[in-house]
Amino acid sequence: MAAPTSQRTEDWWRDAVIYQVYPRSFADGDGDGTGDLAGVRARLPYLAELGVDAVWFTPWYVSPLVDGGYDVADYRTIDPAFGTLGEAEKLIAEAREMGIRTIVDIVPNHVSDQHAWFRAALEAGPGSAERERFHFRPGRGADGELPPNDWPSQFSGRTWTRVPDGEWYLHLFTPEQPDLNWAHPEVRREHEEILRFWFERGVAGVRIDSAALLAKDPALADFVEGVDPHPYIDQDELHDIYRSWRAVADEYGGVFVGEVWLPDAERFARYLRPDELHTAFNFNFLSCPWDAGRLRRTIDDTLAEHAPVGAPATWVLCNHDVTRTVTRYGREDTGFDFATKAFGTPSDPALGLRRARAAALLTLALPGSVYVYQGEELGLPEADVPRASIQDPMHFRSGGTDPGRDGCRVPLPWSADAPYCGFGSETEPWLPQPEGWARYAADRQAADPGSMLSLYREALRLRRTAEGFGDGPLDWLPAPDVVLAFRRPGGLVCVVNLGGGPAELPAHRSLLLASGPLDGDGRLPADTAVWLRG
């Protein structure tokens, strides 16, 4: 298969379609119920036929899996549940032969409590050089019985844990994920070597987890709501770290995408200056409700905040942390907020699917790069995971009120008539698949020209071959308030109807693709999108 056009240029990342693989749930090659690299290698033809430019793998390193692999014990070794380093190298090479680049996930804010550094720190005791790589502190109170400060957790619960010798260590996530001290030169040097390790094995890029959290206020001052600067989010020292990382990436022609959750557009853009990160995830778009006015403002704001630094925008509807698009768009509140997640929130699956199909065409027509989370191309809904099967720490640290993130991580359905929908063999997957999961199976959808999979395949084919997609300008066209209509270079026009009734289409020469059938009189139904040639 020929490499997509965007892969033949050095700036392929500016308009790439990147597919996110959550390895535990993609495909099980050895039949033990857990997805692995052998499963991914067997499904590379599927990804090539889908038409993606690159694959981003969430962490595949040795890990106790307390937080789905984001608690890393060794960055240079593949977790045995997934395979071996040799298999990873084969996967990177085989994917590249099919025109698919590989992006790996690096988690620089913290490591696993099973990491050699942290085990050495516990053994060495207070005042040791080993503890200086982390944030160990004496507690407050008469006997040091209180945490050193009151920083809020990124999950629920405390951010400090006391060890037997009386000191406390910082963890913005779970106690099994101790935060590294990025003021320590060994921490910086080690991560630069990790980057080189993976670039030398052929990866094209690195996704940086929790990219705005690494640097901490050295005084570890208490958190005060609304007072800047925040003691551990978006510290100015971060930019020096990423400049040194960029120098490493430039040695190999590698690229970065940062997970940067920041409301301030100007401060967000700083991470995308020419000597720092190449791209960063656009979470405002992901969390935006299905509302024409809100979406237009978000699109405009996104393009405006990227323009001063010349960086391309990234567009994403869902990832391994977020309620699946079909379910979210079928709810009364179609936005996303971690704080409002709850069990039993009703959703209309038919409505959600219509909107998700339209959103796919909207997203793929916008300027910049696009990330597609595994299973979105199948129209998977959020799975209702039985409480007894939930593994996500967000659920447990909330006292059981937060449903957690496992609902979007359920293993994929590949074959409708095979055990466990073809995910593996006879072994039950690590998370149970819901009843009726077979109706979303890839083999069934591949044979249906009206399926979500067929829509994605055709959309990505057009994006690769037709004029007007990818990086470049966007011009809004006159349209009713409930309709988004814009023109891209070469006369490409995208129209999305978010209203309650049909809408007139602008004058056009041809219809390239529609997310659903048009009305009999050629008007665009509600919750439907089209690509036109003007």
MOMO-V766335 format. One record per run of one state. SS is the DSSP state (2 for helix, 1 for strand, 0 for the rest). FROM is the first residue (numbers start at 1). LEN is the number of residues. Records with the same first field share a line. If there is no record, write none. Layout:
# MOMO-V766335
SS = FROM-LEN ; FROM-LEN
This chain:
# MOMO-V766335
0 = 1-4 ; 9-3 ; 15-2 ; 22-1 ; 27-10 ; 43-1 ; 51-3 ; 58-3 ; 64-8 ; 79-6 ; 98-3 ; 107-3 ; 111-5 ; 125-5 ; 135-1 ; 138-2 ; 141-5 ; 147-13 ; 163-5 ; 171-8 ; 181-4 ; 200-5 ; 209-29 ; 253-2 ; 259-6 ; 271-8 ; 281-2 ; 288-4 ; 308-6 ; 317-8 ; 330-8 ; 341-8 ; 366-3 ; 374-2 ; 379-8 ; 390-3 ; 398-8 ; 409-10 ; 423-14 ; 441-1 ; 447-5 ; 466-9 ; 477-6 ; 488-1 ; 498-5 ; 504-6 ; 515-9 ; 525-3 ; 534-1
2 = 5-4 ; 12-3 ; 23-4 ; 37-6 ; 44-7 ; 85-13 ; 116-9 ; 130-4 ; 185-15 ; 238-15 ; 265-6 ; 283-5 ; 292-16 ; 325-5 ; 338-3 ; 349-17 ; 376-3 ; 387-3 ; 393-5 ; 406-3 ; 419-4 ; 437-4 ; 442-5 ; 452-14 ; 489-3
1 = 17-5 ; 54-4 ; 61-3 ; 72-7 ; 101-6 ; 110-1 ; 134-1 ; 136-2 ; 140-1 ; 146-1 ; 160-3 ; 168-3 ; 179-2 ; 205-4 ; 255-4 ; 279-2 ; 314-3 ; 369-5 ; 475-2 ; 483-5 ; 492-6 ; 503-1 ; 510-5 ; 524-1 ; 528-6
